[in-house]
Structures are given as structure tokens and as C-alpha cells.
Amino acid sequence: MFKNFKQIKRKFRPKKEKPYVPDMRTKPGAVATLARRLAPRTPNVPLIRLGPAVDGGYVVPDDIDGVSACISPGVSTECGFDLALAERGIDIYMADASVDGPPLAHPRFHFAKKFLGPLTRGSDVNIAEFCNEIPNFAGGGDLILQMDIEGAEYPVLLGMSQQLLARFRIIILELHGLEMVGDMSGHAILQALTDKLLAQHTVVHVHPNNFGGTVVVQGIPVPRVLELTLLRNDRTTFTRDLARNFPDPLDAENAPFLPPLILPEAWR
């Protein structure tokens, strides 16, 4: 029995949040290896920024001409990037079951109240089936993939065929929960994903989202959320000239009201 109110307060006092500790730690060097694999290379085409100078804008290669459509899952309340592409004559195919439509209308916006998932069931749709519904998709032509779906990117991308991935000239991807690289199961997921993405594409830009901050894993700061831009290998040649662009002049903080987050040294 509790003798007084102070004992009750001590008993039910909220516990302090513990730092991330993996259940089964990965081997030493796993984090450094992942960081090296995702370090960007410089393409022999310039980079440009499309969309707003806050969350929702992305740095991409200036290699948009000839793209037939953009697949854009994850709509929420911001579509500045989609609008910039639509104004260039590119049709945007959006998917997000959490909203009833994009925050603004455009003749080139096409919306489905669906979540992308590994299987088509209920409100989920497989990305291959989603793409097959695009007019003239079967006729070929390059696409752009812009994906920010709060962690669901892993099953969606791992379930894609290499043939479908090859259709995307440019991939803009937000990876969430990267601290899982310190856990054996999380590392296996990230290893499989990077194997798949880097088979036909090269990372050309990396930007840590300052909403997520960083966590130290194996002595290396790991951004919890990382924005990646990849370009298909047949579009250009690449160099390893990186240091001059950190932070990149085209970068903008996702949350201007939070401290800036520069890409840690190990990830360059």
C-alpha cells in the first residue's frame, strides 16, 4: 500500500525515454558501409530544385525533357513539386488514401484514393498495377518516381520488379527510420533495398530531413530521415566530386523553424 501521495507520484512517474538500442546489433562497419553506398556522385548534368524552398521541394537532375509521367504516392497537404512538373507538361499520377485529393487542382493531376502497398487489397494497390492503369504505360517511355510514404517505401520498393524500376529515369525517395541499420533485421532490409536501387541507378543528391534529427549508431551520426535523388545510369556519366556541395546551395531545410541539419561527414 502507498503511505502518501508522494509515493504514488514516484511509482507512476513517467519513465525517461531510452536511447535506441538494437535487439541484435549488426557487425562493426555496417553503418559506414551503408553510408558509403548512399554517398552521392556528381552527374554530368546540372542539378535543379523543383518545388518550394521548404518541405516538398526536391533537388533533381535537369534531365526532365521527354519524361512521360510522374508517379507520386504520398500527397498530404503539399504538392509544389508535382505542380512544377505539371507546369512542364508532365502528367502526375498521385495516390494517397489519407486525403480526398491534392490541395490544389491542375489539369495534369490524376488522383487515386489509394495507398501503395506490396499487394492490391482494400485501400492498397500494388505499384505495378497502379502504373498499368496509366494511359499508354505499356507503350514505354521514361517516368519519374517521387515517393514520400512514411516508411511504407520499403515493402513497395522491395516488391517492385527490376523491369519496372528501369522505367524510372529519376527516383526521388524519402527513406524513414534509418537508425534501424544498427539492428540485424533492419540492416538486412536496407541492404536489400540499396542492392535493388543501385543495380540500375546512382545516387546524385542526398539531403537529411531536419524534422527527424540524427541518432548515433556504431559511432556514426545517422539521419533518421534521408531524402535521396537517383538517376538511371544510362542517362549520364558520374564523377565522385562531392565536397564542394555540402551543404548544396540548392538545399533548403524541411522545417525552417528547427535547427539546420547538415549531412554528416561519413555520408558524403
Phi and psi in degrees as a GROMACS rama.xvg file:
@    title "Ramachandran Plot"
@    xaxis  label "Phi"
@    yaxis  label "Psi"
@TYPE xy
-84.2286  133.636  PHE-2
-83.0993  -28.1186  LYS-3
-155.565  174.248  ASN-4
-65.0872  -31.9779  PHE-5
-63.899  -37.2604  LYS-6
-65.7983  -38.1711  GLN-7
-63.6049  -44.1644  ILE-8
-62.2461  -40.3627  LYS-9
-66.0152  -38.5557  ARG-10
-64.8079  -42.0573  LYS-11
-106.191  15.6481  PHE-12
-63.6918  132.766  ARG-13
-58.4226  136.923  PRO-14
-76.9335  146.216  LYS-15
-66.5118  143.254  LYS-16
-67.7305  128.788  GLU-17
-85.9301  150.076  LYS-18
-66.3281  160.384  PRO-19
-64.416  122.838  TYR-20
-128.098  113.782  VAL-21
-64.4989  149.001  PRO-22
-68.045  -45.8832  ASP-23
-130.679  104.566  MET-24
-68.066  145.637  ARG-25
-75.2362  166.384  THR-26
-66.9986  151.749  LYS-27
-55.1365  138.955  PRO-28
94.8496  -8.32132  GLY-29
-64.0414  -40.6402  ALA-30
-68.1315  -45.2796  VAL-31
-60.8186  -37.9078  ALA-32
-65.4187  -45.0116  THR-33
-60.9513  -44.1344  LEU-34
-60.5724  -41.4794  ALA-35
-65.3228  -38.3268  ARG-36
-65.9579  -33.065  ARG-37
-94.5588  0.653358  LEU-38
-63.8316  134.117  ALA-39
-77.1619  149.589  PRO-40
-108.096  154.68  ARG-41
-90.4368  119.235  THR-42
-80.0336  158.359  PRO-43
-86.3757  33.9225  ASN-44
-131.971  146.519  VAL-45
-69.7631  157.739  PRO-46
-98.3502  147.159  LEU-47
-133.518  162.984  ILE-48
-107.838  131.315  ARG-49
-118.194  135.79  LEU-50
95.7758  -174.825  GLY-51
-70.1658  163.054  PRO-52
-87.529  35.2213  ALA-53
-145.404  -157.976  VAL-54
-58.0098  133.612  ASP-55
105.469  -10.2348  GLY-56
-101.792  148.446  GLY-57
-138.096  150.306  TYR-58
-94.9313  125.349  VAL-59
-136.939  160.436  VAL-60
-66.7985  144.766  PRO-61
-79.9823  67.6901  ASP-62
-139.47  51.3417  ASP-63
-92.7904  -29.3673  ILE-64
-56.9245  132.976  ASP-65
92.8244  -8.55614  GLY-66
-71.3954  133.473  VAL-67
-90.9229  -28.0052  SER-68
-163.553  160.913  ALA-69
-121.538  129.548  CYS-70
-93.6888  121.964  ILE-71
-133.694  78.2847  SER-72
-78.7044  142.798  PRO-73
93.2289  87.5173  GLY-74
-96.8708  -54.2409  VAL-75
53.8585  -132.894  SER-76
-112.698  9.81278  THR-77
-132.108  128.17  GLU-78
-142.185  34.3063  CYS-79
-62.9763  -37.3971  GLY-80
-65.369  -45.7372  PHE-81
-60.0529  -41.2502  ASP-82
-62.8903  -41.1297  LEU-83
-61.758  -39.5317  ALA-84
-70.7394  -40.5939  LEU-85
-61.2626  -37.4982  ALA-86
-67.8139  -16.3608  GLU-87
-93.454  5.80875  ARG-88
91.5206  17.3171  GLY-89
-102.985  129.976  ILE-90
-74.6623  138.601  ASP-91
-113.973  123.826  ILE-92
-109.606  106.213  TYR-93
-100.503  151.436  MET-94
-145.163  126.837  ALA-95
-170.247  110.908  ASP-96
-79.0823  -8.21939  ALA-97
-84.7398  -8.99081  SER-98
-131.875  165.977  VAL-99
-93.7179  -2.98259  ASP-100
163.538  173.056  GLY-101
-67.5067  159.138  PRO-102
-69.9931  -13.4053  PRO-103
-145.382  159.996  LEU-104
-98.5404  148.838  ALA-105
-154.612  142.429  HIS-106
-57.948  -23.1183  PRO-107
-96.7567  3.90233  ARG-108
-87.1552  130.23  PHE-109
-128.664  118.431  HIS-110
-115.785  138.49  PHE-111
-124.72  129.103  ALA-112
-80.5002  71.0904  LYS-113
-140.81  153.464  LYS-114
-99.4729  139.768  PHE-115
-73.9954  139.08  LEU-116
-151.465  175.82  GLY-117
-70.5169  -23.9923  PRO-118
-130.396  154.781  LEU-119
-92.8942  111.456  THR-120
-166.577  139.924  ARG-121
58.6863  -126.214  GLY-122
-87.8593  2.0467  SER-123
-96.1443  147.463  ASP-124
-136.549  134.871  VAL-125
-66.5596  139.94  ASN-126
-63.7745  -33.1674  ILE-127
-65.1365  -42.3957  ALA-128
-67.7207  -36.7201  GLU-129
-61.9364  -45.1625  PHE-130
-66.5999  -35.789  CYS-131
-64.4569  -18.6445  ASN-132
-82.7366  -8.74013  GLU-133
-73.5505  131.378  ILE-134
-56.0402  134.592  PRO-135
66.3228  12.8341  ASN-136
-58.9551  -40.7897  PHE-137
-65.7098  -17.2698  ALA-138
-79.804  -1.12389  GLY-139
92.5392  -169.435  GLY-140
106.277  145.857  GLY-141
-79.2229  150.329  ASP-142
-126.179  167.488  LEU-143
-117.31  139.763  ILE-144
-114.286  121.649  LEU-145
-121.637  110.1  GLN-146
-127.915  119.684  MET-147
-138.456  90.2717  ASP-148
-127.288  32.9227  ILE-149
55.2687  46.3851  GLU-150
101.416  -21.0203  GLY-151
-73.7136  -4.68531  ALA-152
-62.1311  -29.2018  GLU-153
-66.4915  -55.5968  TYR-154
-64.9464  -33.212  PRO-155
-64.978  -50.2885  VAL-156
-69.9876  -40.243  LEU-157
-67.2376  -23.1128  LEU-158
-87.5707  -5.56886  GLY-159
-79.7125  147.529  MET-160
-79.6866  157.802  SER-161
-66.1636  -29.2702  GLN-162
-63.8536  -41.3925  GLN-163
-69.6645  -42.7013  LEU-164
-57.3779  -35.8155  LEU-165
-66.674  -19.7834  ALA-166
-73.0243  -18.9389  ARG-167
-90.1551  110.123  PHE-168
-66.6172  -42.5021  ARG-169
-127.138  136.339  ILE-170
-122.434  123.086  ILE-171
-112.765  119.732  ILE-172
-136.493  135.086  LEU-173
-107.33  117.215  GLU-174
-96.0699  128.994  LEU-175
-110.25  154.193  HIS-176
66.7541  35.993  GLY-177
-65.8636  -15.1492  LEU-178
-63.2611  -15.13  GLU-179
-66.9038  -8.21804  MET-180
-60.4386  -22.2175  VAL-181
-77.8213  -9.72475  GLY-182
-106.026  144.368  ASP-183
-60.2219  -43.1256  MET-184
-69.056  -40.2663  SER-185
-65.4693  -40.4088  GLY-186
-62.7423  -38.0199  HIS-187
-63.1366  -39.186  ALA-188
-64.3897  -46.9767  ILE-189
-67.1612  -35.4896  LEU-190
-63.8742  -45.4348  GLN-191
-64.1725  -39.8734  ALA-192
-66.827  -46.3431  LEU-193
-66.9373  -36.4016  THR-194
-55.9449  -44.6725  ASP-195
-69.2877  -47.3265  LYS-196
-66.5861  -40.2493  LEU-197
-84.1378  -0.812463  LEU-198
-66.5993  -33.1229  ALA-199
-129.584  -6.96759  GLN-200
-129.077  161.973  HIS-201
-128.302  137.784  THR-202
-70.0458  127.457  VAL-203
-116.794  -10.4911  VAL-204
-156.847  139.788  HIS-205
-134.227  135.286  VAL-206
-143.521  121.493  HIS-207
-76.7372  134.364  PRO-208
-80.3991  119.679  ASN-209
-76.0003  -3.20769  ASN-210
-63.5668  -37.5357  PHE-211
-87.687  -25.9309  GLY-212
69.9651  -163.287  GLY-213
-130.03  160.21  THR-214
-135.432  142.685  VAL-215
-87.4984  123.637  VAL-216
-129.255  125.415  VAL-217
53.9156  36.4607  GLN-218
77.6987  5.49909  GLY-219
-117.285  129.144  ILE-220
-64.3013  128.3  PRO-221
-117.847  116.349  VAL-222
-62.846  133.374  PRO-223
-69.2427  -32.3945  ARG-224
-130.035  127.815  VAL-225
-129.681  129.064  LEU-226
-92.3325  126.972  GLU-227
-119  142.509  LEU-228
-120.921  128.189  THR-229
-121.881  145.665  LEU-230
-121.551  137.469  LEU-231
-64.2436  140.266  ARG-232
-63.4211  -25.7348  ASN-233
-78.6807  -3.64535  ASP-234
-86.0015  -19.303  ARG-235
-166.834  179.827  THR-236
-108.677  162.553  THR-237
-127.934  150.904  PHE-238
-120.174  175.08  THR-239
-108.996  24.8542  ARG-240
-80.6889  104.845  ASP-241
-122.496  -39.719  LEU-242
-58.1506  -29.6063  ALA-243
-67.9231  -12.9669  ARG-244
-117.717  33.914  ASN-245
-125.351  115.916  PHE-246
-69.9904  150.839  PRO-247
-66.7887  137.182  ASP-248
-57.9223  -22.4069  PRO-249
-83.9951  -11.3414  LEU-250
-69.6155  151.46  ASP-251
-143.742  144.387  ALA-252
-68.4402  136.526  GLU-253
-63.3809  -37.5103  ASN-254
-121.714  96.9956  ALA-255
-61.624  -20.9657  PRO-256
-84.3675  -3.00041  PHE-257
-108.872  159.712  LEU-258
-59.3347  146.782  PRO-259
-65.7553  153.739  PRO-260
-128.995  107.685  LEU-261
-88.7203  142.154  ILE-262
-56.5495  123.784  LEU-263
-59.3916  152.062  PRO-264
-53.2917  -40.856  GLU-265
-64.7764  -18.175  ALA-266
-96.8984  6.92606  TRP-267
